[in-house]
C-alpha cells in the first residue's frame, strides 16, 4: 500500500525515491508496528486483494472489512 501511495505522490518513474521513503517509514514506524500489528492475522483473501490493488485507496476501501 505504501508503494502505491508513493507512486501516486512521488511519481511511478522515481523508484529510488520510493524505496528510500519506504525504508525511512519502516524505521519510523517499527516500534508501533511491533506493538500494534504483530500477532494479528490478515486473511489470504485480504492479502490477495491488496496485491491486486492499483491504488492505496482501493486497497484500504476494498480489502479490509
ABEGO torsion letter per residue (X at the ends): XAAAAAAAAAEAABAAAAAAAAAAAAAAAAAAAAAAABGBBBBAAAAAAAAABABAAAAAAAABX
